Amino acid sequence: MDCRVHEIFLSLEGETTTAGFPAVFIRLAGCNLNCRWCDTPGARSGGTRLSIQAIVDRVLPIRAHHVTVTGGEPLCQEGCAPLMETLAAEGKPVQVETNGSLTLKNVPAGVRIITDVKTPSSGEQGSFLMDNIRYLKESDEVKFIIADENDYNFARDFNDRHLRGSSAVINFSPAHGSMNPDILAEMILRDGVMARMNIQLHKIIWGECEGKTIVQLD
């Protein structure tokens, strides 16, 4: 089995509770959504087809805190679950970043899930598969990207109605260039929302040009 790979690189994890740790990113190609503020449009198509073993062989020698499988939308590919399972079997801590529109039931046990719930400004509101809530573990995280007050109200209400009983970490992420972090922080504190402020660390450090060491695919 193989996967279509857009890129593999070493960088610092930029978001969620693992932010700041060195991480190997496996960015798979292809996505089933078209978010207005997508920051990796180049990963929506194409990619280099590699066997799972070839991907693992590239990742294993790299010293890092964990491996992040991302996209695009990694769960679009049939090989994603076997890839994560193989990495985990090799002793690598693995997390997957997904847009939340595809089922999480096939994510291997032990893999941390980072799932989006798309807000109105994304243009993909309603894409989140509500059944996925039941697959969330204590180690998993939910992320809302918030560009304006309408997004904030949506995220706050969704959290209150659907995630109150979840043990997963809830992240409110200010959309870079659209929502000032201080304004979002004030709204969270004002309303007593039990969410984590999720700043994009990589953009604070490097701006739009993310610092990364590319792994050759060919």
C-alpha positions in Angstrom: 0.0 0.0 0.0 1.2 3.6 -0.7 0.3 7.2 -0.1 0.5 10.4 -2.2 2.9 12.6 -0.3 3.1 16.4 -0.8 6.1 16.8 1.5 7.9 15.5 4.5 9.8 18.0 6.7 11.2 18.7 10.2 10.0 21.8 12.1 8.6 22.9 15.4 5.0 21.9 16.1 3.1 25.2 15.7 -0.2 24.4 17.3 -2.1 22.5 20.0 -0.7 21.3 23.3 2.4 19.8 21.6 3.4 23.3 20.2 7.1 24.1 20.5 8.4 20.5 20.2 10.4 19.4 17.2 8.2 17.4 15.0 8.4 15.5 11.7 5.5 16.4 9.4 4.2 14.1 6.8 1.9 16.2 4.6 -0.3 13.9 2.4 -1.8 15.3 -0.8 -5.5 15.7 -1.6 -8.4 17.2 0.3 -12.2 16.9 0.1 -12.9 20.5 1.3 -12.1 23.9 0.0 -11.6 26.3 3.0 -11.4 30.0 2.2 -8.4 30.5 4.4 -6.5 27.3 3.6 -2.8 27.9 4.2 -1.6 24.8 2.2 -3.5 25.0 -1.2 -0.7 23.3 -2.9 -1.4 20.1 -1.0 -4.9 19.9 -2.5 -3.7 17.8 -5.4 -0.7 16.0 -6.9 1.8 14.5 -4.6 4.5 11.8 -4.9 3.4 8.3 -4.6 5.5 6.4 -2.0 5.0 3.1 -0.3 4.3 3.1 3.4 7.7 1.5 4.1 9.5 4.2 2.0 7.8 7.0 4.1 8.6 5.2 7.3 12.3 4.8 6.2 12.6 8.5 5.7 11.0 9.4 9.0 12.6 6.9 11.4 16.2 8.4 11.4 14.9 11.9 12.2 15.1 12.8 15.9 11.9 14.5 16.9 9.4 14.6 19.7 6.6 13.2 17.5 5.3 12.7 14.0 2.3 14.8 12.7 0.4 13.3 9.7 -1.4 16.2 8.1 -2.6 17.4 4.7 -4.6 18.3 2.7 -6.9 15.9 4.4 -4.8 12.8 5.3 -7.9 10.6 6.0 -8.9 10.9 2.3 -6.2 8.3 1.6 -6.7 4.6 2.3 -3.0 4.3 3.3 -3.2 6.9 6.0 -4.3 4.5 8.8 -1.7 1.8 8.0 1.0 4.5 7.8 0.1 5.8 11.3 -0.1 2.2 12.6 3.3 1.4 11.2 4.9 4.5 12.6 3.4 3.8 16.1 4.6 0.2 15.9 8.1 1.6 15.4 7.8 3.5 18.7 7.0 6.9 17.2 4.4 9.1 19.0 2.0 10.0 16.2 -0.8 12.6 15.9 -3.1 13.3 12.9 -4.5 16.6 11.8 -7.9 16.2 10.2 -10.7 18.5 9.0 -13.3 16.5 10.9 -15.5 15.7 7.8 -14.4 12.0 7.6 -14.9 9.3 10.2 -12.3 8.9 12.9 -13.2 5.3 13.7 -10.3 3.9 11.7 -7.6 6.0 13.4 -5.3 3.5 15.2 -5.4 3.4 19.0 -2.7 5.5 20.5 -2.7 8.1 17.7 -3.6 11.6 19.0 -6.4 13.1 17.0 -6.4 16.9 16.2 -9.8 17.6 14.5 -11.1 20.8 13.1 -14.7 21.9 13.4 -15.1 24.3 10.5 -16.5 27.7 11.3 -18.7 29.9 9.1 -15.8 31.9 7.6 -14.2 28.8 6.2 -17.1 28.3 3.8 -17.3 24.7 5.0 -19.6 25.1 8.1 -21.6 21.9 8.6 -18.9 19.6 7.2 -18.0 18.2 10.7 -19.2 14.6 11.1 -21.0 14.7 14.4 -20.5 11.0 15.0 -16.8 11.7 15.4 -17.4 13.2 18.9 -17.8 9.7 20.3 -14.3 8.7 19.1 -12.5 11.5 20.9 -10.2 10.5 23.7 -8.7 12.5 26.6 -5.5 12.8 24.6 -7.3 14.3 21.6 -8.0 17.9 20.6 -10.6 19.9 18.8 -9.7 23.1 17.0 -11.9 26.0 15.9 -10.3 28.6 13.6 -11.9 32.0 14.4 -11.8 34.9 12.0 -14.5 37.1 13.3 -17.2 37.4 16.0 -19.6 35.2 14.1 -17.0 32.4 14.1 -16.5 32.9 17.8 -20.2 32.7 18.6 -20.5 29.5 16.5 -17.5 27.9 18.3 -18.7 28.9 21.7 -22.2 27.6 21.1 -21.0 24.4 19.4 -18.6 23.8 22.4 -21.4 24.3 24.9 -24.0 22.2 23.1 -21.9 19.3 21.8 -18.5 19.1 23.6 -19.3 19.8 27.2 -19.1 16.1 28.0 -15.9 15.5 26.0 -12.6 15.0 27.7 -10.7 16.3 24.6 -8.9 19.7 24.7 -10.8 22.5 23.0 -8.7 25.0 21.0 -9.9 28.4 19.8 -7.4 29.6 17.1 -7.4 33.2 16.0 -7.2 33.2 12.1 -3.8 34.8 11.2 -4.4 38.2 9.8 -8.1 38.3 10.6 -8.6 38.0 14.3 -6.4 39.7 16.8 -5.4 37.3 19.6 -6.1 39.8 22.3 -9.7 40.4 21.1 -10.3 36.6 21.0 -8.8 36.3 24.5 -11.1 38.9 25.9 -14.2 37.2 24.5 -13.1 33.8 25.9 -12.6 35.4 29.3 -15.8 37.4 29.1 -17.9 34.4 28.4 -16.1 31.9 30.7 -15.4 29.5 27.8 -13.3 26.5 28.8 -11.1 26.6 25.7 -7.4 26.9 25.1 -6.1 29.9 23.2 -4.2 28.3 20.3 -1.7 30.7 18.8 0.2 29.6 15.6 3.7 29.5 17.1 5.4 28.9 13.7 4.0 32.1 12.3 5.2 34.1 15.3 8.7 32.7 14.8 9.0 32.6 11.0 6.0 34.6 9.6 4.6 33.3 6.4 7.8 31.4 5.5 7.7 28.5 7.9 11.1 27.2 9.0 11.6 23.6 8.0 14.1 21.1 6.8 12.8 19.3 3.8 13.2 15.5 3.4 13.8 14.5 -0.2 11.0 12.3 -1.6 12.9 10.9 -4.6 
